[in-house]
């Protein structure tokens, strides 16, 4: 997870704080309470009182003469962070055919509105209001908002893809699309879990979602899905 840009036009505001827990690079931190430090870890499902995302790792210690644990954090309350989305609760899990989130069209759909694959993952309706991207086929480069997600059956959009969805076309999807109001973190707190129900997790607003199938080892069989989001419960922008 990394700083992408600021909705307020800032070039990035950083501040160093004392740690009440060991933090890794690229994770959100929140105000610590009943702690020896100022910052502590967020959780996979909560970003309440989020201060920002770390720009380096920091180690907490209560041992005399150890170096005091501190972390530098991007603290702009209007910051937008970019995070990798993975089909798991585990960081850097690759997308793979049959995993339920990288899907292969079974039967041609001339209307361009229904993607069918018997391996579609999650629980029915988890990905409603999410986004699906075509990464192989006549509609490559196009994406649509999902209106109906049926586990082990289909993904349905209202706005058709421009062309017939042919058997064998490839798509990748998640519950995240612009306007979705929560993100759920992976176990180490540095990426986003793409397998849970939409609007589940920490308070945030998705700004954009993107897919790439080139560079850094990514391809149509192992796409890179990323999401930009802003904190919705920021420590420096409380109601």
N, C-alpha and C positions, 0 to 999 in steps of 0.2 A: 504494500500500500504506500502511495507516495503523494505528495502535494502536486496538484496539476495546475491550478490557477485560482484566482480570487474573483468572486462575483462583485466585490467592491473595488476591483482594479489594483489592489495591492500586489507588490512583487513578492510578497511572502514575509510574514512577521514571525520571528522566532524568539523564544525565551528559554532560559535554562532553569529548571526547578529541581528541588531535592526529591529523591525517590523514597517511597515507602514499600516498594517491591521492585524486583528485577524486571526490566522492560527490554524487549527486543526491538530491533530496527523496524520501522514501518508499522507500528501498532498504535491504536488509539489509547490515550491515557485519560483518566478522570481524576478529580480531586480526591485525595485520600482523607479518610476520617478515622479517628482513633489510631493514628499511625505516626511513625517517627519521621515521615516525609510528607511532601506536598502532593506528589503524584502516586497513583497506583494503576494497576491494570483495569481496563474496561473488562466486560465479559462478552461471551459470544452473543448474548441476547440483550445486552443493555449498553447504551452509550450516554446514560444520564449524567449531566454535569461534565460532559467531555471537554477537555482542555485543548486537545489537538492530537496530532500524530507525530510520533518520534522521528527525528532525523538521524539518530544513532542509538545504539544499544546502551543501556546503563545497568550497573549491578549494585543492588542494595546489600549493605552489610551492617550488622550490629556489633562487629568485632573492633575493639579498640585498636587504633593506629592503621586500620584499613582506610583506603581512599574512600572519601564520602561518595555515595552513589548519587549521580545527577543525570538528567537527560535533557537534551535540547528538543523542543517541541514547536511545531508550526501552530501558532495560537490564533491566527486570524479567524474571527467568528464567521466570516464569509468565505472561508477557504473551501475549495472543491478538491476532493481526494480521488485518485484513480486506483482501483483495486481489481486484481484478477479474480474472476469468478470460476470456481471449480465444481465439478459434479460430486461433491463429497464434503464432509466436515474436516477433511485432512488437506493441508496445504499441498499445492502442486500436483494434485491428482489430475492426470491427463484425461481429456475426453476420448472416448473410444466407441466404435460401433457396437451397438447392443447395450450401452450403459444406461439407456433411457433418456439421455439428453442430447446425444448426437444421433439423429434419427434418419432413417432411410425410407423414402416413399415406397409404399407397397404397390398400390394400384394408381394408375394415372387419374388425375382429377382435372378435367377440362375447365372447371369453373375457377380454379386457382385459389380455392378457399379452404381445402381440407388436406391436411397432412396425415397420412395413416401409417402406423408402424406398431406392431404388436409388442414392441419393447418400450414404448413410451413410459417414462418413469414417474415417480412421485405419487401423491394421492390425488384423485380426481379434483379438479378446480384449484389445485395449488398454484398453477402458473397462469390463472386468469389475470388479465391485465399485464402480463409479462410480454416479452418480445421474442419473436422467432426470426432467425436469419437464414437465408438460403446461401449455402456455401459451395454448392455444385449443382449445375443444371441451367436451364434457360433463364431462371430468375436470379442467378448468382449476383450478389451485391445488394439485393433487395431485402427489406425486413418489414414485418407487420406486427401490430399489437394483437395478442391472443385474446379471444373472447370466451373460448371453451376449451378446457384441457380435460381430456378423459384418459385416465391411466390405462395403459396397455392397449389403447385403441387409436386415439386421434388428437390432433390439435386443429382448432378451427379459427379462422380469421374472418372478419366482416369485410374489410377492404381487400379485394382479390390481389394476388400476385399478378403481374402483367401477363404472364404466359401460363399455359397448361403446366401443372406440376406432374412431371413424368415419373414413371416407376424408376427407382434408382437415384433420384435427386436427393441431395443431402441437406440437412438443416441442423442448426444448433439453437437451443432455446434456454431461457431461464425465466424466473419470476420477476426479474428486474427490467423495468422500462421507465422512461421519464415520468415523474410524478408519483411513483411508488414511494410509500412513506416509511419504509423500514428496511434495514439490511441486517443480515445475520452473519457474524464472523465465523471463520474457521477456528480450529482448536488453538492455534498459536496466535490468533488475533490479527493476522497480517493479510488475509484474503477473505473473499465472500463465499459463503456456502450457497450453491445454486440449486439445492435439492429441497429446500423447505418451502412452506407456504408463503405466498406473497403477503407483504405488509406484516411479516413476522420478524421480530428481532429488535435491534436498537433503533432509536428515533433518528431518522435521516430522511433526506429527500433525494431521490435519484434524479440526476441532471441529464445523463445520457448513457447509452450502452453501445458498445462497439465490438466488432469481430474482425480478426485477422487470420489469414491462412498462409501467410508468407513470413519469412525471416525468423530467426531465433529458434529454429527447429519446428516451427508450426506449419501445418499443412491442412488439407481438407479432411484428413483422417485424425488430426490433432489440432483443432482450431484454438486460437486464443480469444477468450471472451473477457471483456473488461467493462467496468461500470464506473462512472463518475458520480459522486454523491457529496452532499453537504450535510453537516451535522444539524439536527433539528432541536437538540437540547444542549446548546453550547454554554460552557461556564461563563463566558463573557458576553452573552447575548440572551440573558434570561428575561422572561416576561416579568 
